Amino acid sequence: MPTVANTLFRPDLLARYSANGPRYTSYPTALQFHDNFDPADYLRAAADPGASGTDLSLYFHIPFCDTVCFYCGCNKVATKNRAHARPYLDRLKREIALQAACFDQQRPVSQLHWGGGTPTFLSHDEMAELMAATRQHFKLLPDAEAEYSIEVDPREASPDTVAHLRKLGFNRMSLGVQDFDPLVQQAINRIQPLGMTTSVMQAARDTGFHSIGVDLIYGLPHQTVDSFSRTLDTMIELAPDRLSVFAYAHMPQIFKMQRQMDPAMLPSAQQRLALLQRVVERLTGAGYVYIGMDHFALPTDELARAQAQRTLQRNFQGYSTRAECDLIGFGASSIGKVGDVYAQNAKHLPGYAAAIDAGELAITRGVRLTADDRLRRDVITQVMCNLELRFDEFEAAYGLRFAETFAPELERLRGSERDGLVSISAGKLEVQMAGRMLVRNIAMVFDRYLGQQTLDRFSRTV
């Protein structure tokens, strides 16, 4: 009987379909955001009385890192001067008040996330101050009814820090690990002994965190199938609830710090496929559900349950269990999604600071979705999250004939159907097990903007 890994991993198809493409944390993607966006569109969407029954999701971007990891493509500020956090925190508090004034104060917050950078760059008192300001202006739901998550660097977090985070209300955490191999860690400038990770994970369990996720990366310098297998086996023993195993995107023309790594030490395309195969073999063999793309979860985790119940969503933090929240972004470079509007804050600290100091929202870019955008966003979300399109649902919601409206797209997918990636019937498109690893490629067929933008701005799909 074929295993999940054997069904998923077909080197010939993976090599043939590998291409640059979006991860679809939004549609349209951020490349379609424009600088002449009118913030009034955001304000109107925020004030829409029809959205009063929609929960809110809050994202806080904390850009500071004590040291820089060479592979990283995040918007960050590397500094050892902790004093830099104070003026940023003061501005975040003012932004919280500005944003809260735009929304119905009775709308509940069912999701909150601190990302970065390294959120635990903040001191314990500063973290408490930020959470207190959030609770002052927004209605945060009780622990059992909401997801309050934070990205944690085990090099920055002691068991006392973990206990402090739990006391503040966080109930989920995502740990950056990438690889346990010392040679790889040295090459990427991230020295993180195993004990640091195990200490944080144990503290999270001891203090009652609901879910623990871990990020790994394959395709890094010096990685081999054997070395990464050891990392995977160790991680399986640690048993996090979720695992994200990302493909490293080497784009030194965009991310200058990547130039610090020797490209000759990067795995070849063939080696990357072998690494990917081992990831799928080890994790599915250990009982993790393959959600799609690069995400795995235990069957008991909310992520796996949400996919089974067809309530899984995508947002700027990846897969999400909270459907249809309006997302408010705080801090430099953060992105919000309110109604049919995406809005992004100034990317760099000076521009962000200037706007907040002037008593204004820091929004500088964005896009208001068209009717076609809304339709295609729904299609792409269903493909990426629920791995199927039920045509009758779209026909009822949008008043169209799906097979006619998307006839060119369905025709383009016939080749993928012959390759066993999808099945197409009179009323349904379904992503097959072999297509889960290539779900971005399938979603790209429905993206009307791809021919108008530079694909090399995106990472490889495999």
C-alpha positions as CSV (number, residue, x, y, z in Angstrom):
1,M,0.0,0.0,0.0
2,P,1.5,3.4,-1.0
3,T,2.4,5.8,1.9
4,V,1.4,9.4,2.0
5,A,5.0,10.3,1.2
6,N,5.1,8.1,-1.9
7,T,1.8,9.6,-3.1
8,L,3.0,13.1,-2.5
9,F,6.6,12.9,-3.7
10,R,7.0,12.4,-7.4
11,P,10.3,13.9,-8.4
12,D,9.5,14.2,-12.1
13,L,6.4,16.3,-11.4
14,L,8.0,18.4,-8.7
15,A,10.9,19.3,-10.9
16,R,8.6,20.1,-13.9
17,Y,6.2,22.2,-11.9
18,S,8.8,24.1,-9.8
19,A,8.4,27.8,-10.5
20,N,8.3,31.1,-8.8
21,G,5.0,32.0,-7.4
22,P,3.0,33.7,-4.6
23,R,2.3,32.1,-1.2
24,Y,-1.2,33.7,-1.3
25,T,-1.2,35.1,2.2
26,S,-3.4,37.6,0.4
27,Y,-5.0,38.0,-3.0
28,P,-4.2,40.3,-4.7
29,T,-0.7,39.9,-3.4
30,A,1.3,42.8,-1.9
31,L,2.9,43.4,-5.3
32,Q,-0.5,44.9,-6.4
33,F,-0.5,47.4,-3.5
34,H,0.0,50.9,-4.8
35,D,1.4,54.1,-3.3
36,N,-1.5,56.3,-4.3
37,F,-3.9,54.2,-2.2
38,D,-6.5,56.5,-0.4
39,P,-6.5,55.7,3.4
40,A,-10.1,57.0,3.3
41,D,-11.0,53.6,1.7
42,Y,-9.6,51.9,4.8
43,L,-11.5,54.2,7.2
44,R,-14.8,53.6,5.3
45,A,-14.3,49.8,5.5
46,A,-13.4,50.1,9.3
47,A,-16.6,52.1,10.0
48,D,-18.9,49.9,7.9
49,P,-21.9,49.0,10.2
50,G,-22.3,45.8,8.3
51,A,-19.1,44.5,9.7
52,S,-20.1,45.0,13.3
53,G,-20.7,41.2,13.7
54,T,-17.2,40.3,12.4
55,D,-14.4,39.5,14.9
56,L,-11.1,41.4,14.9
57,S,-7.6,40.0,14.5
58,L,-4.7,42.2,15.7
59,Y,-1.2,41.9,14.3
60,F,1.8,43.7,16.0
61,H,5.1,43.9,14.1
62,I,8.1,44.1,16.5
63,P,11.0,44.6,14.1
64,F,14.0,44.4,16.4
65,C,16.5,41.5,16.5
66,D,19.6,41.1,18.7
67,T,21.4,39.4,15.9
68,V,20.6,38.9,12.3
69,C,20.1,35.5,10.7
70,F,21.6,35.4,7.3
71,Y,18.7,33.6,5.6
72,C,16.0,36.0,6.9
73,G,13.9,38.1,4.5
74,C,11.7,39.7,7.2
75,N,11.5,43.4,7.7
76,K,13.8,43.8,10.7
77,V,16.2,46.1,12.6
78,A,19.3,44.3,14.0
79,T,20.5,46.0,17.1
80,K,21.8,45.1,20.6
81,N,20.6,48.4,22.0
82,R,17.4,47.6,23.8
83,A,16.7,51.2,24.4
84,H,15.5,51.4,20.7
85,A,12.3,49.6,21.8
86,R,11.0,52.4,24.0
87,P,10.2,55.0,21.3
88,Y,8.7,52.3,19.1
89,L,6.6,51.0,22.0
90,D,5.3,54.5,22.7
91,R,4.3,55.0,19.1
92,L,2.6,51.5,19.0
93,K,0.5,52.7,22.0
94,R,-0.5,55.8,20.1
95,E,-1.3,53.8,17.0
96,I,-3.5,51.5,19.1
97,A,-5.6,54.4,20.1
98,L,-5.8,55.8,16.6
99,Q,-6.9,52.4,15.1
100,A,-9.3,51.7,17.9
101,A,-11.1,54.9,17.2
102,C,-11.9,53.7,13.7
103,F,-13.8,50.6,14.8
104,D,-16.9,49.7,16.8
105,Q,-15.6,49.3,20.3
106,Q,-17.9,46.3,20.9
107,R,-16.3,44.2,18.2
108,P,-14.5,41.3,19.9
109,V,-10.9,40.3,19.3
110,S,-10.6,36.6,18.7
111,Q,-7.1,36.5,17.4
112,L,-3.9,38.4,18.2
113,H,-0.4,37.8,17.0
114,W,3.0,39.4,17.8
115,G,5.6,38.8,15.0
116,G,8.9,40.3,13.9
117,G,11.8,40.5,14.2
118,T,11.9,39.1,17.7
119,P,8.9,40.2,19.9
120,T,10.7,39.1,23.0
121,F,13.3,41.8,22.3
122,L,11.0,43.8,24.5
123,S,11.5,43.6,28.2
124,H,9.0,41.9,30.5
125,D,7.7,45.3,31.6
126,E,7.4,46.6,28.0
127,M,5.5,43.5,26.9
128,A,3.1,44.0,29.8
129,E,2.7,47.6,28.9
130,L,1.8,46.8,25.2
131,M,-0.7,44.2,26.2
132,A,-2.3,46.5,28.8
133,A,-2.7,49.2,26.1
134,T,-4.3,46.7,23.8
135,R,-6.8,45.6,26.4
136,Q,-7.6,49.2,27.2
137,H,-8.7,49.9,23.7
138,F,-9.9,46.5,22.4
139,K,-12.3,43.9,23.7
140,L,-10.2,40.7,23.9
141,L,-12.1,37.5,24.3
142,P,-11.4,35.1,27.1
143,D,-8.5,32.6,26.8
144,A,-10.7,29.6,25.9
145,E,-12.4,31.5,23.0
146,A,-9.4,33.1,21.3
147,E,-6.0,32.6,19.8
148,Y,-3.3,34.8,21.2
149,S,0.0,33.9,19.6
150,I,3.6,35.1,19.6
151,E,6.7,34.3,17.7
152,V,9.5,33.2,20.1
153,D,13.2,33.0,19.5
154,P,14.5,30.4,22.0
155,R,17.7,32.3,22.3
156,E,15.8,35.2,23.7
157,A,13.3,33.4,26.0
158,S,13.9,31.8,29.4
159,P,11.3,29.7,31.2
160,D,10.5,32.9,33.2
161,T,9.8,34.7,29.9
162,V,7.5,31.9,28.8
163,A,5.6,32.1,32.1
164,H,5.4,35.9,31.8
165,L,3.9,35.5,28.3
166,R,1.3,33.1,29.5
167,K,0.4,35.5,32.3
168,L,-0.1,38.3,29.8
169,G,-2.6,36.1,27.9
170,F,-0.7,34.4,25.1
171,N,-1.8,30.8,24.6
172,R,0.0,29.8,21.5
173,M,3.6,30.2,20.4
174,S,5.7,29.6,17.3
175,L,9.4,28.8,17.8
176,G,12.1,29.5,15.3
177,V,14.5,26.6,15.0
178,Q,15.4,26.1,11.3
179,D,18.0,23.3,11.9
180,F,19.7,21.7,14.9
181,D,22.9,20.9,13.0
182,P,25.8,23.0,14.4
183,L,27.5,23.5,11.0
184,V,24.3,24.8,9.4
185,Q,23.6,27.0,12.4
186,Q,27.1,28.5,12.0
187,A,26.6,29.1,8.3
188,I,23.3,31.0,8.9
189,N,24.5,32.9,12.0
190,R,22.0,31.3,14.3
191,I,23.7,29.4,17.1
192,Q,20.9,27.7,19.0
193,P,21.8,24.6,21.1
194,L,19.1,22.0,21.4
195,G,18.7,22.7,25.1
196,M,17.5,26.2,24.4
197,T,14.6,24.9,22.3
198,T,13.7,22.1,24.7
199,S,13.7,24.4,27.7
200,V,11.2,26.8,26.0
201,M,8.9,24.0,24.8
202,Q,8.8,22.4,28.2
203,A,8.1,25.8,29.9
204,A,5.2,26.3,27.4
205,R,3.7,23.0,28.3
206,D,4.2,23.5,32.0
207,T,2.4,26.9,31.8
208,G,-0.6,25.7,29.8
209,F,0.1,27.0,26.3
210,H,-2.6,25.5,24.0
211,S,-0.4,24.9,21.0
212,I,3.3,25.0,20.1
213,G,4.5,25.4,16.6
214,V,8.0,25.1,15.2
215,D,9.6,26.6,12.1
216,L,12.2,24.6,10.2
217,I,13.9,25.5,6.8
218,Y,15.3,23.1,4.2
219,G,17.7,24.2,1.5
220,L,20.2,25.9,3.8
221,P,24.0,25.8,3.5
222,H,25.6,22.5,4.4
223,Q,22.3,20.6,4.8
224,T,22.3,17.0,3.8
225,V,19.5,14.4,3.9
226,D,21.3,12.6,6.8
227,S,21.9,15.8,8.8
228,F,18.3,17.1,8.3
229,S,16.9,13.7,9.1
230,R,18.6,14.0,12.5
231,T,16.9,17.4,13.0
232,L,13.5,15.9,12.0
233,D,13.9,12.9,14.3
234,T,14.8,15.2,17.2
235,M,11.8,17.4,16.4
236,I,9.5,14.4,16.3
237,E,10.6,13.4,19.8
238,L,9.8,17.0,21.0
239,A,6.4,16.6,19.4
240,P,5.2,20.2,18.7
241,D,1.6,20.5,17.7
242,R,2.4,22.1,14.3
243,L,5.4,22.3,12.1
244,S,6.2,24.6,9.2
245,V,9.0,23.4,7.0
246,F,9.8,26.2,4.6
247,A,11.9,26.0,1.5
248,Y,14.8,28.5,1.8
249,A,14.5,31.2,-0.9
250,H,17.9,32.4,-1.9
251,M,17.3,35.9,-3.2
252,P,20.5,37.9,-2.4
253,Q,19.5,40.6,-5.0
254,I,16.7,41.5,-2.6
255,F,17.9,40.4,0.8
256,K,21.5,41.6,1.2
257,M,22.3,39.6,4.3
258,Q,22.0,36.4,2.3
259,R,25.2,37.4,0.5
260,Q,27.0,36.4,3.8
261,M,26.4,32.8,2.9
262,D,28.5,30.9,0.5
263,P,26.2,29.9,-2.4
264,A,28.4,27.0,-3.2
265,M,27.3,25.4,0.1
266,L,23.6,25.5,-0.8
267,P,22.0,22.1,-1.7
268,S,21.5,21.5,-5.4
269,A,18.0,21.3,-6.9
270,Q,18.2,17.5,-6.7
271,Q,19.3,17.6,-3.1
272,R,16.5,20.0,-2.2
273,L,14.0,17.5,-3.6
274,A,15.6,14.7,-1.6
275,L,15.4,16.9,1.6
276,L,11.7,17.6,0.9
277,Q,11.0,14.0,0.4
278,R,12.6,13.1,3.7
279,V,10.5,15.8,5.4
280,V,7.3,14.4,4.1
281,E,8.4,10.8,4.9
282,R,9.4,11.5,8.5
283,L,6.6,13.8,9.5
284,T,3.7,11.9,7.9
285,G,5.2,8.7,9.2
286,A,5.1,10.1,12.7
287,G,1.4,10.9,12.4
288,Y,1.4,14.5,11.3
289,V,-1.3,15.6,8.9
290,Y,0.0,17.2,5.8
291,I,-2.1,20.4,5.6
292,G,-0.6,21.6,2.3
293,M,2.4,23.5,1.0
294,D,4.9,23.3,3.9
295,H,2.6,22.9,6.9
296,F,2.0,19.8,9.1
297,A,-0.1,19.4,12.2
298,L,-1.1,16.7,14.7
299,P,-4.6,15.4,14.1
300,T,-5.7,16.9,17.4
301,D,-4.4,20.4,16.5
302,E,-6.9,23.2,15.5
303,L,-5.2,23.5,12.2
304,A,-6.0,20.0,11.2
305,R,-9.5,20.1,12.6
306,A,-10.2,23.4,10.8
307,Q,-9.2,21.9,7.4
308,A,-11.4,18.9,8.1
309,Q,-14.3,21.2,8.8
310,R,-13.5,23.4,5.8
311,T,-13.0,26.5,8.0
312,L,-9.2,26.9,7.3
313,Q,-8.1,30.4,6.1
314,R,-5.0,32.2,4.9
315,N,-3.8,35.5,6.2
316,F,-0.4,37.3,6.5
317,Q,0.7,34.9,9.2
318,G,0.0,31.8,7.0
319,Y,-2.7,29.3,7.7
320,S,-5.3,30.5,10.2
321,T,-8.2,28.8,12.1
322,R,-10.1,32.1,12.4
323,A,-12.3,32.6,9.4
324,E,-13.4,36.0,8.1
325,C,-11.8,38.2,10.8
326,D,-10.9,41.8,9.9
327,L,-7.2,42.2,10.5
328,I,-5.7,45.3,11.9
329,G,-1.9,45.8,11.5
330,F,0.2,47.7,13.9
331,G,3.8,48.8,13.6
332,A,6.2,49.4,10.7
333,S,5.4,47.4,7.5
334,S,2.4,45.6,9.0
335,I,-0.6,44.9,6.7
336,G,-4.2,45.0,7.6
337,K,-7.3,43.6,5.8
338,V,-10.6,45.2,6.6
339,G,-13.5,44.3,4.4
340,D,-12.4,44.5,0.8
341,V,-9.4,46.7,1.6
342,Y,-5.7,45.8,2.2
343,A,-3.6,48.6,3.8
344,Q,0.1,48.5,4.6
345,N,2.0,50.8,7.0
346,A,5.2,52.6,6.1
347,K,7.9,49.9,5.8
348,H,10.7,51.7,7.6
349,L,10.9,53.2,11.0
350,P,11.4,56.9,10.0
351,G,8.3,57.0,7.9
352,Y,6.2,55.1,10.5
353,A,7.4,57.4,13.2
354,A,6.6,60.6,11.3
355,A,3.0,59.5,10.6
356,I,2.3,58.5,14.2
357,D,4.0,61.6,15.6
358,A,1.7,63.6,13.4
359,G,-1.3,61.9,14.9
360,E,-2.1,60.0,11.7
361,L,-2.4,56.4,10.7
362,A,0.9,55.2,9.1
363,I,-0.8,53.7,6.0
364,T,1.2,54.3,2.9
365,R,0.2,51.6,0.4
366,G,-2.8,49.4,-0.2
367,V,-5.5,48.2,-2.6
368,R,-9.3,48.2,-2.7
369,L,-10.5,44.9,-4.2
370,T,-12.7,44.8,-7.3
371,A,-15.6,42.4,-7.7
372,D,-13.3,40.1,-9.7
373,D,-10.6,40.3,-7.0
374,R,-13.2,39.2,-4.4
375,L,-14.3,36.3,-6.5
376,R,-10.8,35.1,-7.2
377,R,-9.7,35.6,-3.6
378,D,-12.4,33.2,-2.6
379,V,-11.4,30.7,-5.2
380,I,-7.7,30.8,-4.3
381,T,-8.5,30.6,-0.6
382,Q,-10.6,27.4,-1.2
383,V,-7.9,25.9,-3.2
384,M,-5.1,26.7,-0.7
385,C,-7.0,25.8,2.4
386,N,-9.8,23.3,1.7
387,L,-8.1,21.7,-1.4
388,E,-11.3,21.8,-3.4
389,L,-13.8,24.0,-5.2
390,R,-17.4,23.2,-5.0
391,F,-18.9,25.0,-8.0
392,D,-22.4,25.3,-6.6
393,E,-21.2,27.3,-3.6
394,F,-19.7,29.9,-5.9
395,E,-22.8,29.9,-8.1
396,A,-25.0,30.6,-5.1
397,A,-22.8,33.3,-3.6
398,Y,-21.9,35.1,-6.8
399,G,-24.7,34.4,-9.2
400,L,-22.5,32.9,-12.0
401,R,-21.9,29.6,-13.8
402,F,-18.6,28.5,-12.5
403,A,-17.6,26.3,-15.4
404,E,-18.4,29.1,-17.8
405,T,-16.8,31.9,-15.9
406,F,-13.6,29.9,-15.3
407,A,-13.6,27.9,-18.5
408,P,-10.0,29.1,-19.5
409,E,-8.6,28.2,-16.1
410,L,-10.2,24.8,-15.9
411,E,-8.9,24.1,-19.4
412,R,-5.4,25.1,-18.3
413,L,-5.7,22.6,-15.4
414,R,-6.4,19.7,-17.6
415,G,-2.7,19.0,-17.8
416,S,-2.5,18.9,-14.0
417,E,-5.5,16.6,-14.0
418,R,-3.6,14.2,-16.4
419,D,-0.6,14.4,-14.0
420,G,-2.8,13.4,-11.1
421,L,-2.6,16.7,-9.2
422,V,-6.3,17.5,-9.5
423,S,-9.6,16.0,-10.5
424,I,-12.3,18.0,-12.3
425,S,-15.9,16.9,-12.5
426,A,-19.1,18.6,-13.6
427,G,-19.5,20.3,-10.2
428,K,-16.2,20.1,-8.4
429,L,-12.4,20.6,-8.6
430,E,-10.5,18.6,-6.0
431,V,-6.8,18.8,-5.2
432,Q,-5.4,15.2,-5.1
433,M,-2.9,14.1,-2.5
434,A,-0.1,14.4,-5.2
435,G,-1.2,18.0,-5.7
436,R,-0.9,19.2,-2.1
437,M,2.7,19.9,-2.5
438,L,2.0,21.9,-5.6
439,V,-1.1,23.7,-4.4
440,R,0.5,27.1,-5.1
441,N,0.9,26.2,-8.8
442,I,-2.8,25.2,-8.9
443,A,-3.9,28.4,-7.3
444,M,-1.7,30.5,-9.6
445,V,-3.9,29.4,-12.5
446,F,-6.7,31.6,-11.1
447,D,-4.5,34.6,-10.5
448,R,-5.2,37.2,-13.2
449,Y,-2.2,39.4,-12.2
450,L,0.6,37.0,-12.7
451,G,1.2,37.9,-16.3
452,Q,1.6,41.6,-15.3
453,Q,4.3,41.2,-12.6
454,T,7.8,39.9,-12.1
455,L,7.6,36.4,-10.9
456,D,11.2,36.5,-9.7
457,R,9.9,38.6,-6.8
458,F,8.4,35.3,-5.4
459,S,10.0,32.2,-4.0
460,R,10.1,28.8,-5.7
461,T,7.0,26.7,-5.3
462,V,9.1,23.7,-4.5
